[in-house]
Amino acid sequence: MRVLVLNWQDRENPQAGGAEIHLHETFGRLAAGGWEVTLISSGWAGAPPRAELDGIQVHRAGGRHTYPLRLPGYVFRTFGSAPPFDIVVEDLNKVPVLAPTWLAPPTVLLVHHLFGATAFREATLPVAAATWLLERPIPAVYRGIPTIAVSDSTRDDLVARGMPASSIQVIPNGIDLEHYTPGPGGIGAHRFPEPTLLYLGRLKRYKRVDLVLEAVARLRSRGVPARLVVAGRGDHGGALEARARALGLGPDVAVFEGFVSEARKLELMRGAWVHLLTSPREGWGIANLEAAACGTPTVASDAPGLRDSVRHGETGFLTPHGDVEALADRIAALVADDGLRDRLSRGARTFAEGFGWDRTTGQVALALEAALE
């Protein structure tokens, strides 16, 4: 099948995140299986206009904020008025590009999550308002279009906005179960000697890493000797480091490692006692599953997407979003109770074993074939 994928970013983009991992793991496998996959994404300063990544032919059009405006013209200039594709996949993880209104081939909508009012917690008022407004036409434009949601929470959000449930199929994200493992010696064999908490992801304001810092400060005030490692980069990094200093968390307590290699990421996932993710909304929260596969439990906000990737009391705990006291309590319990931590660690690995990229890819392939038929 000849597939055109429309997504704001590819995995080489400095702003790439979980949606880009999903895109390349899934469509890269389809490309390896003989499908012709073309991706049109945005570029960035110094980015080559073309690339081949994971067998996917990548075209870059416009920049982070001009991509949806430049996209239609780029498609028609490059591929003609009748683009030679069997099907189009609009990978919606920022704002929609409304592909069914200007592209002829059948469209499948792939949705990670919608921002809604969350946009106002991250972007400037004009950008947040634009994001919120651009999400409003989604039910009208995509009504009846075959849709893939990566979680039950995302499906429920789409239905609440007016999308028919009958057109939405839930296909969860996967992980590389051969890469993310507890490591030699099994679960717990690579734990750091001191209680270590981990946040690993982009440093964006809406991710609410500040809640993690607040919780660590409360733990320290209680005499709980926990240290925090923050791994990742983003435009909110400086503000978070300043907040850590204001809370009295020195560089030996709140360690900001910035971007980390895959080898270091795996070391952190295996070594952490508790993984943390406290954003108010995610499509899935793929880091929760990566940590689980390494045998590390997660404490997360009880929020859309995160409640899909964390099983409360089985693979970690969910706490009311924004409740720092509850967050600190759950972390303290896991740090203090070796038996509880071991039980949740084993439950986490068992849960993660149900999610592999081959399975996800197979389900996506079937969904695209059914849409084309």
C-alpha positions as a Markdown table, in Angstrom:
| # | Residue | x | y | z |
|---|---|---|---|---|
| 1 | Met | 0.0 | 0.0 | 0.0 |
| 2 | Arg | 1.2 | 3.6 | -0.7 |
| 3 | Val | 0.6 | 5.6 | 2.4 |
| 4 | Leu | 1.0 | 9.4 | 2.9 |
| 5 | Val | 1.4 | 10.3 | 6.6 |
| 6 | Leu | 0.9 | 13.9 | 7.7 |
| 7 | Asn | 2.5 | 14.7 | 11.1 |
| 8 | Trp | 3.9 | 17.9 | 12.5 |
| 9 | Gln | 7.3 | 16.3 | 13.3 |
| 10 | Asp | 9.6 | 13.4 | 12.5 |
| 11 | Arg | 11.8 | 11.7 | 15.0 |
| 12 | Glu | 14.9 | 13.8 | 14.1 |
| 13 | Asn | 13.1 | 17.0 | 15.1 |
| 14 | Pro | 14.5 | 18.5 | 18.4 |
| 15 | Gln | 10.9 | 18.8 | 19.6 |
| 16 | Ala | 10.0 | 15.1 | 18.9 |
| 17 | Gly | 8.2 | 13.1 | 21.5 |
| 18 | Gly | 6.0 | 10.1 | 22.0 |
| 19 | Ala | 3.9 | 10.7 | 18.9 |
| 20 | Glu | 7.0 | 10.6 | 16.8 |
| 21 | Ile | 8.2 | 7.4 | 18.4 |
| 22 | His | 4.8 | 5.9 | 17.6 |
| 23 | Leu | 5.0 | 7.1 | 14.0 |
| 24 | His | 8.4 | 5.7 | 13.2 |
| 25 | Glu | 8.0 | 2.4 | 15.1 |
| 26 | Thr | 4.7 | 1.7 | 13.4 |
| 27 | Phe | 5.2 | 3.0 | 9.9 |
| 28 | Gly | 8.8 | 2.0 | 9.8 |
| 29 | Arg | 7.7 | -1.6 | 10.3 |
| 30 | Leu | 5.2 | -1.2 | 7.6 |
| 31 | Ala | 7.9 | 0.2 | 5.3 |
| 32 | Ala | 10.1 | -2.8 | 6.1 |
| 33 | Gly | 7.2 | -5.0 | 5.2 |
| 34 | Gly | 7.0 | -3.6 | 1.7 |
| 35 | Trp | 4.6 | -0.6 | 2.1 |
| 36 | Glu | 5.6 | 2.6 | 0.5 |
| 37 | Val | 5.4 | 5.2 | 3.2 |
| 38 | Thr | 5.9 | 8.9 | 2.7 |
| 39 | Leu | 5.8 | 11.4 | 5.6 |
| 40 | Ile | 5.4 | 15.1 | 5.3 |
| 41 | Ser | 6.4 | 16.9 | 8.5 |
| 42 | Ser | 7.7 | 20.3 | 9.5 |
| 43 | Gly | 11.3 | 21.4 | 9.4 |
| 44 | Trp | 13.5 | 23.4 | 11.8 |
| 45 | Ala | 16.6 | 25.6 | 11.5 |
| 46 | Gly | 19.2 | 23.7 | 9.5 |
| 47 | Ala | 17.0 | 20.7 | 8.8 |
| 48 | Pro | 17.6 | 19.0 | 5.4 |
| 49 | Pro | 14.4 | 19.2 | 3.3 |
| 50 | Arg | 14.5 | 15.5 | 2.6 |
| 51 | Ala | 15.5 | 12.4 | 4.5 |
| 52 | Glu | 15.0 | 8.7 | 4.6 |
| 53 | Leu | 14.3 | 7.4 | 8.2 |
| 54 | Asp | 13.4 | 3.9 | 9.0 |
| 55 | Gly | 12.5 | 3.2 | 5.4 |
| 56 | Ile | 10.1 | 6.2 | 5.4 |
| 57 | Gln | 10.6 | 8.9 | 2.8 |
| 58 | Val | 10.5 | 12.1 | 4.8 |
| 59 | His | 9.6 | 15.5 | 3.3 |
| 60 | Arg | 9.8 | 18.7 | 5.4 |
| 61 | Ala | 7.6 | 21.6 | 4.7 |
| 62 | Gly | 7.4 | 24.8 | 6.6 |
| 63 | Gly | 8.3 | 25.2 | 10.2 |
| 64 | Arg | 6.8 | 24.5 | 13.6 |
| 65 | His | 4.1 | 27.2 | 13.3 |
| 66 | Thr | 3.8 | 27.4 | 9.5 |
| 67 | Tyr | 3.5 | 23.7 | 8.7 |
| 68 | Pro | -0.4 | 23.6 | 8.4 |
| 69 | Leu | -0.4 | 26.6 | 6.1 |
| 70 | Arg | 2.5 | 25.4 | 3.9 |
| 71 | Leu | 1.4 | 21.7 | 3.7 |
| 72 | Pro | -1.4 | 21.7 | 1.0 |
| 73 | Gly | 0.7 | 23.8 | -1.4 |
| 74 | Tyr | 3.7 | 21.5 | -0.8 |
| 75 | Val | 1.7 | 18.4 | -1.5 |
| 76 | Phe | 0.3 | 19.6 | -4.8 |
| 77 | Arg | 3.6 | 21.1 | -6.0 |
| 78 | Thr | 5.5 | 17.9 | -5.2 |
| 79 | Phe | 3.0 | 15.2 | -6.1 |
| 80 | Gly | 0.6 | 16.9 | -8.5 |
| 81 | Ser | -3.1 | 17.6 | -8.3 |
| 82 | Ala | -3.8 | 13.8 | -7.8 |
| 83 | Pro | -1.2 | 12.7 | -5.3 |
| 84 | Pro | -0.2 | 9.0 | -6.0 |
| 85 | Phe | -1.2 | 7.5 | -2.7 |
| 86 | Asp | -3.8 | 4.8 | -1.8 |
| 87 | Ile | -4.6 | 6.3 | 1.6 |
| 88 | Val | -3.7 | 9.3 | 3.8 |
| 89 | Val | -3.1 | 9.1 | 7.6 |
| 90 | Glu | -3.5 | 12.4 | 9.4 |
| 91 | Asp | -1.5 | 11.9 | 12.6 |
| 92 | Leu | -3.1 | 14.5 | 14.8 |
| 93 | Asn | -0.9 | 15.4 | 17.8 |
| 94 | Lys | -0.9 | 19.2 | 17.6 |
| 95 | Val | -3.7 | 20.8 | 15.6 |
| 96 | Pro | -5.6 | 19.3 | 12.7 |
| 97 | Val | -4.6 | 19.9 | 9.1 |
| 98 | Leu | -8.1 | 19.0 | 7.9 |
| 99 | Ala | -6.8 | 16.6 | 5.3 |
| 100 | Pro | -10.3 | 15.3 | 4.2 |
| 101 | Thr | -11.2 | 18.8 | 3.0 |
| 102 | Trp | -8.3 | 19.1 | 0.5 |
| 103 | Leu | -7.0 | 15.6 | -0.3 |
| 104 | Ala | -8.8 | 13.1 | -2.5 |
| 105 | Pro | -7.5 | 9.7 | -1.2 |
| 106 | Pro | -9.3 | 8.1 | 1.7 |
| 107 | Thr | -8.2 | 9.5 | 5.0 |
| 108 | Val | -7.7 | 7.8 | 8.3 |
| 109 | Leu | -7.4 | 10.0 | 11.4 |
| 110 | Leu | -4.8 | 8.9 | 14.1 |
| 111 | Val | -5.3 | 10.7 | 17.3 |
| 112 | His | -2.9 | 10.8 | 20.3 |
| 113 | His | -4.6 | 13.4 | 22.4 |
| 114 | Leu | -6.4 | 16.8 | 22.0 |
| 115 | Phe | -5.3 | 19.8 | 24.0 |
| 116 | Gly | -8.6 | 21.5 | 24.8 |
| 117 | Ala | -8.2 | 23.9 | 27.6 |
| 118 | Thr | -4.7 | 22.4 | 28.4 |
| 119 | Ala | -3.3 | 24.5 | 25.6 |
| 120 | Phe | -3.7 | 27.6 | 27.8 |
| 121 | Arg | -1.3 | 26.1 | 30.4 |
| 122 | Glu | 1.5 | 25.8 | 27.8 |
| 123 | Ala | 1.4 | 28.3 | 25.1 |
| 124 | Thr | 1.0 | 32.1 | 24.9 |
| 125 | Leu | -2.6 | 33.3 | 24.9 |
| 126 | Pro | -2.8 | 33.8 | 21.1 |
| 127 | Val | -1.3 | 30.4 | 20.3 |
| 128 | Ala | -3.4 | 28.7 | 22.9 |
| 129 | Ala | -6.6 | 30.3 | 21.7 |
| 130 | Ala | -5.7 | 29.3 | 18.1 |
| 131 | Thr | -5.1 | 25.7 | 19.1 |
| 132 | Trp | -8.4 | 25.6 | 21.0 |
| 133 | Leu | -10.3 | 27.1 | 18.1 |
| 134 | Leu | -8.7 | 24.8 | 15.5 |
| 135 | Glu | -9.8 | 21.8 | 17.5 |
| 136 | Arg | -13.5 | 22.9 | 17.3 |
| 137 | Pro | -14.2 | 21.7 | 13.7 |
| 138 | Ile | -12.8 | 18.2 | 14.4 |
| 139 | Pro | -16.2 | 16.5 | 14.9 |
| 140 | Ala | -17.7 | 18.1 | 11.7 |
| 141 | Val | -14.6 | 17.5 | 9.4 |
| 142 | Tyr | -13.9 | 14.0 | 10.5 |
| 143 | Arg | -17.3 | 12.6 | 11.3 |
| 144 | Gly | -17.5 | 9.2 | 9.8 |
| 145 | Ile | -13.8 | 9.1 | 9.0 |
| 146 | Pro | -12.1 | 5.9 | 10.2 |
| 147 | Thr | -10.3 | 6.9 | 13.3 |
| 148 | Ile | -7.6 | 5.3 | 15.4 |
| 149 | Ala | -7.2 | 6.5 | 19.0 |
| 150 | Val | -4.2 | 5.4 | 21.1 |
| 151 | Ser | -6.1 | 5.0 | 24.3 |
| 152 | Asp | -9.6 | 4.7 | 25.8 |
| 153 | Ser | -9.2 | 8.2 | 27.2 |
| 154 | Thr | -8.6 | 9.7 | 23.8 |
| 155 | Arg | -11.6 | 7.8 | 22.3 |
| 156 | Asp | -13.8 | 9.1 | 25.1 |
| 157 | Asp | -12.6 | 12.7 | 24.5 |
| 158 | Leu | -13.4 | 12.4 | 20.8 |
| 159 | Val | -16.9 | 10.9 | 21.5 |
| 160 | Ala | -17.6 | 13.7 | 24.1 |
| 161 | Arg | -16.8 | 16.2 | 21.3 |
| 162 | Gly | -19.3 | 14.7 | 19.0 |
| 163 | Met | -17.4 | 12.0 | 17.1 |
| 164 | Pro | -19.4 | 8.7 | 16.6 |
| 165 | Ala | -18.0 | 5.9 | 18.7 |
| 166 | Ser | -18.6 | 3.5 | 15.9 |
| 167 | Ser | -15.9 | 5.1 | 13.7 |
| 168 | Ile | -13.2 | 4.9 | 16.4 |
| 169 | Gln | -10.9 | 2.0 | 17.0 |
| 170 | Val | -8.5 | 2.0 | 20.0 |
| 171 | Ile | -5.0 | 0.7 | 19.2 |
| 172 | Pro | -2.7 | 1.3 | 22.1 |
| 173 | Asn | 0.9 | 2.3 | 21.7 |
| 174 | Gly | 3.6 | -0.3 | 22.0 |
| 175 | Ile | 7.2 | -0.5 | 23.3 |
| 176 | Asp | 10.3 | -2.4 | 22.3 |
| 177 | Leu | 10.1 | -5.2 | 24.8 |
| 178 | Glu | 13.5 | -6.5 | 23.8 |
| 179 | His | 15.2 | -3.2 | 24.6 |
| 180 | Tyr | 13.2 | -2.2 | 27.7 |
| 181 | Thr | 13.8 | -5.0 | 30.1 |
| 182 | Pro | 14.8 | -5.2 | 33.8 |
| 183 | Gly | 18.3 | -6.3 | 32.6 |
| 184 | Pro | 20.6 | -9.1 | 33.7 |
| 185 | Gly | 19.7 | -10.3 | 37.2 |
| 186 | Gly | 16.0 | -9.4 | 36.8 |
| 187 | Ile | 13.7 | -6.9 | 38.5 |
| 188 | Gly | 15.5 | -4.7 | 41.0 |
| 189 | Ala | 19.0 | -5.9 | 40.2 |
| 190 | His | 20.0 | -2.5 | 38.8 |
| 191 | Arg | 18.3 | -0.2 | 41.4 |
| 192 | Phe | 20.4 | 2.7 | 42.5 |
| 193 | Pro | 21.6 | 2.3 | 46.1 |
| 194 | Glu | 19.8 | 5.5 | 47.3 |
| 195 | Pro | 16.0 | 6.2 | 46.7 |
| 196 | Thr | 15.9 | 7.7 | 43.3 |
| 197 | Leu | 12.9 | 9.2 | 41.6 |
| 198 | Leu | 12.8 | 9.8 | 37.8 |
| 199 | Tyr | 11.1 | 12.2 | 35.4 |
| 200 | Leu | 12.1 | 11.5 | 31.8 |
| 201 | Gly | 10.5 | 13.5 | 29.0 |
| 202 | Arg | 10.2 | 16.9 | 27.5 |
| 203 | Leu | 10.5 | 19.9 | 29.8 |
| 204 | Lys | 7.3 | 21.7 | 28.8 |
| 205 | Arg | 5.1 | 23.8 | 31.1 |
| 206 | Tyr | 2.0 | 21.7 | 30.6 |
| 207 | Lys | 3.9 | 18.5 | 31.7 |
| 208 | Arg | 3.7 | 20.0 | 35.3 |
| 209 | Val | 7.1 | 18.7 | 36.4 |
| 210 | Asp | 6.9 | 21.5 | 39.0 |
| 211 | Leu | 4.5 | 19.2 | 40.9 |
| 212 | Val | 7.2 | 16.6 | 41.1 |
| 213 | Leu | 9.6 | 19.2 | 42.5 |
| 214 | Glu | 7.1 | 20.3 | 45.1 |
| 215 | Ala | 6.5 | 16.7 | 46.2 |
| 216 | Val | 10.2 | 16.1 | 46.6 |
| 217 | Ala | 10.6 | 19.2 | 48.7 |
| 218 | Arg | 7.8 | 17.8 | 51.0 |
| 219 | Leu | 9.5 | 14.4 | 51.2 |
| 220 | Arg | 12.7 | 16.0 | 52.2 |
| 221 | Ser | 10.9 | 18.0 | 54.9 |
| 222 | Arg | 9.6 | 14.7 | 56.3 |
| 223 | Gly | 13.0 | 13.2 | 56.4 |
| 224 | Val | 12.5 | 10.9 | 53.3 |
| 225 | Pro | 16.0 | 10.8 | 51.7 |
| 226 | Ala | 14.8 | 10.8 | 48.1 |
| 227 | Arg | 16.7 | 12.3 | 45.2 |
| 228 | Leu | 15.2 | 13.3 | 41.8 |
| 229 | Val | 16.7 | 12.9 | 38.4 |
| 230 | Val | 15.1 | 15.0 | 35.6 |
| 231 | Ala | 16.1 | 13.8 | 32.2 |
| 232 | Gly | 15.1 | 15.6 | 29.1 |
| 233 | Arg | 15.2 | 19.0 | 27.5 |
| 234 | Gly | 12.7 | 21.7 | 26.6 |
| 235 | Asp | 11.9 | 25.4 | 26.8 |
| 236 | His | 10.7 | 25.1 | 30.4 |
| 237 | Gly | 13.9 | 23.6 | 31.7 |
| 238 | Gly | 15.4 | 26.9 | 33.1 |
| 239 | Ala | 12.2 | 27.7 | 35.0 |
| 240 | Leu | 12.2 | 24.3 | 36.6 |
| 241 | Glu | 15.8 | 24.6 | 37.7 |
| 242 | Ala | 15.0 | 27.9 | 39.2 |
| 243 | Arg | 12.0 | 26.5 | 41.0 |
| 244 | Ala | 14.1 | 23.6 | 42.4 |
| 245 | Arg | 16.6 | 26.2 | 43.8 |
| 246 | Ala | 13.7 | 28.2 | 45.3 |
| 247 | Leu | 12.5 | 25.0 | 47.0 |
| 248 | Gly | 15.9 | 24.4 | 48.5 |
| 249 | Leu | 16.6 | 21.4 | 46.3 |
| 250 | Gly | 20.3 | 21.5 | 45.6 |
| 251 | Pro | 22.0 | 19.9 | 42.6 |
| 252 | Asp | 22.7 | 16.8 | 44.7 |
| 253 | Val | 18.9 | 16.4 | 45.3 |
| 254 | Ala | 17.3 | 17.6 | 42.0 |
| 255 | Val | 19.7 | 16.5 | 39.2 |
| 256 | Phe | 18.9 | 18.0 | 35.8 |
| 257 | Glu | 20.7 | 15.8 | 33.2 |
| 258 | Gly | 19.3 | 17.3 | 30.1 |
| 259 | Phe | 19.1 | 15.2 | 27.0 |
| 260 | Val | 20.3 | 11.6 | 27.6 |
| 261 | Ser | 21.4 | 8.8 | 25.3 |
| 262 | Glu | 19.4 | 5.7 | 24.9 |
| 263 | Ala | 21.9 | 3.8 | 27.0 |
| 264 | Arg | 21.6 | 6.3 | 29.9 |
| 265 | Lys | 17.8 | 6.3 | 29.5 |
| 266 | Leu | 17.8 | 2.6 | 30.0 |
| 267 | Glu | 20.1 | 2.9 | 33.0 |
| 268 | Leu | 17.8 | 5.4 | 34.6 |
| 269 | Met | 14.6 | 3.4 | 33.9 |
| 270 | Arg | 16.2 | 0.3 | 35.5 |
| 271 | Gly | 17.8 | 2.2 | 38.3 |
| 272 | Ala | 15.0 | 4.4 | 39.5 |
| 273 | Trp | 12.9 | 3.3 | 42.5 |
| 274 | Val | 9.9 | 5.3 | 41.2 |
| 275 | His | 9.0 | 6.8 | 37.8 |
| 276 | Leu | 6.8 | 10.0 | 37.8 |
| 277 | Leu | 4.6 | 11.6 | 35.3 |
| 278 | Thr | 2.2 | 14.4 | 36.5 |
| 279 | Ser | 0.8 | 16.1 | 33.3 |
| 280 | Pro | -2.9 | 16.8 | 33.2 |
| 281 | Arg | -3.4 | 15.0 | 29.9 |
| 282 | Glu | -1.6 | 12.6 | 27.6 |
| 283 | Gly | -2.5 | 10.5 | 24.7 |
| 284 | Trp | -1.0 | 7.5 | 26.4 |
| 285 | Gly | 2.1 | 8.3 | 28.5 |
| 286 | Ile | 4.6 | 6.0 | 26.7 |
| 287 | Ala | 7.3 | 6.6 | 29.4 |
| 288 | Asn | 5.0 | 4.9 | 31.9 |
| 289 | Leu | 5.1 | 1.7 | 29.8 |
| 290 | Glu | 8.8 | 2.0 | 29.2 |
| 291 | Ala | 9.5 | 2.2 | 32.9 |
| 292 | Ala | 7.1 | -0.7 | 33.5 |
| 293 | Ala | 8.9 | -2.9 | 31.0 |
| 294 | Cys | 12.1 | -2.2 | 33.0 |
| 295 | Gly | 10.3 | -3.2 | 36.2 |
| 296 | Thr | 9.9 | 0.3 | 37.6 |
| 297 | Pro | 6.5 | 1.4 | 39.0 |
| 298 | Thr | 5.0 | 4.8 | 38.2 |
| 299 | Val | 3.2 | 7.4 | 40.2 |
| 300 | Ala | 1.2 | 9.5 | 37.9 |
| 301 | Ser | -1.7 | 12.0 | 37.8 |
| 302 | Asp | -5.1 | 10.4 | 37.5 |
| 303 | Ala | -5.6 | 12.0 | 34.1 |
| 304 | Pro | -6.6 | 11.1 | 30.6 |
| 305 | Gly | -4.1 | 8.8 | 29.0 |
| 306 | Leu | -2.1 | 8.2 | 32.1 |
| 307 | Arg | -4.9 | 6.2 | 33.7 |
| 308 | Asp | -4.6 | 4.0 | 30.6 |
| 309 | Ser | -0.9 | 3.3 | 31.0 |
| 310 | Val | -0.8 | 2.9 | 34.8 |
| 311 | Arg | -3.0 | 0.3 | 36.6 |
| 312 | His | -3.6 | 1.8 | 40.0 |
| 313 | Gly | -2.4 | -0.6 | 42.7 |
| 314 | Glu | -1.0 | -3.0 | 40.2 |
| 315 | Thr | 1.8 | -1.2 | 38.2 |
| 316 | Gly | 1.9 | 2.0 | 40.3 |
| 317 | Phe | -0.4 | 4.6 | 41.7 |
| 318 | Leu | -2.6 | 7.3 | 40.3 |
| 319 | Thr | -3.1 | 10.5 | 42.4 |
| 320 | Pro | -5.5 | 13.4 | 41.9 |
| 321 | His | -3.8 | 15.8 | 39.5 |
| 322 | Gly | -2.3 | 18.8 | 41.3 |
| 323 | Asp | -2.6 | 17.2 | 44.8 |
| 324 | Val | 1.1 | 17.4 | 45.9 |
| 325 | Glu | 0.4 | 15.9 | 49.3 |
| 326 | Ala | -1.2 | 12.8 | 47.8 |
| 327 | Leu | 1.7 | 12.5 | 45.3 |
| 328 | Ala | 4.3 | 12.8 | 48.1 |
| 329 | Asp | 2.4 | 10.2 | 50.2 |
| 330 | Arg | 2.4 | 7.6 | 47.3 |
| 331 | Ile | 6.1 | 8.2 | 46.6 |
| 332 | Ala | 6.9 | 7.9 | 50.3 |
| 333 | Ala | 5.1 | 4.6 | 50.6 |
| 334 | Leu | 7.0 | 3.1 | 47.6 |
| 335 | Val | 10.3 | 4.3 | 48.9 |
| 336 | Ala | 9.7 | 2.9 | 52.4 |
| 337 | Asp | 8.1 | -0.4 | 51.6 |
| 338 | Asp | 10.4 | -2.9 | 49.7 |
| 339 | Gly | 7.6 | -5.5 | 49.5 |
| 340 | Leu | 5.1 | -3.0 | 48.0 |
| 341 | Arg | 7.7 | -1.7 | 45.5 |
| 342 | Asp | 8.6 | -5.3 | 44.5 |
| 343 | Arg | 5.0 | -6.3 | 44.0 |
| 344 | Leu | 4.2 | -3.3 | 41.8 |
| 345 | Ser | 7.5 | -3.7 | 39.9 |
| 346 | Arg | 6.6 | -7.2 | 38.9 |
| 347 | Gly | 3.0 | -6.2 | 38.1 |
| 348 | Ala | 4.4 | -3.4 | 35.9 |
| 349 | Arg | 6.6 | -5.8 | 33.9 |
| 350 | Thr | 3.7 | -8.2 | 33.4 |
| 351 | Phe | 1.5 | -5.4 | 32.2 |
| 352 | Ala | 4.1 | -4.1 | 29.8 |
| 353 | Glu | 4.5 | -7.5 | 28.2 |
| 354 | Gly | 1.1 | -7.1 | 26.6 |
| 355 | Phe | 2.3 | -4.2 | 24.5 |
| 356 | Gly | 4.7 | -4.7 | 21.6 |
| 357 | Trp | 5.3 | -2.6 | 18.5 |
| 358 | Asp | 4.7 | -5.6 | 16.2 |
| 359 | Arg | 1.2 | -6.0 | 17.7 |
| 360 | Thr | 0.4 | -2.3 | 17.3 |
| 361 | Thr | 1.7 | -2.3 | 13.7 |
| 362 | Gly | -0.4 | -5.3 | 12.8 |
| 363 | Gln | -3.5 | -3.7 | 14.2 |
| 364 | Val | -2.8 | -0.4 | 12.4 |
| 365 | Ala | -2.2 | -2.3 | 9.1 |
| 366 | Leu | -5.6 | -4.1 | 9.4 |
| 367 | Ala | -7.3 | -0.8 | 10.2 |
| 368 | Leu | -5.8 | 0.9 | 7.1 |
| 369 | Glu | -6.7 | -2.0 | 4.9 |
| 370 | Ala | -10.2 | -2.0 | 6.2 |
| 371 | Ala | -10.5 | 1.7 | 5.6 |
| 372 | Leu | -9.3 | 1.4 | 2.0 |
| 373 | Glu | -11.8 | -1.4 | 1.3 |
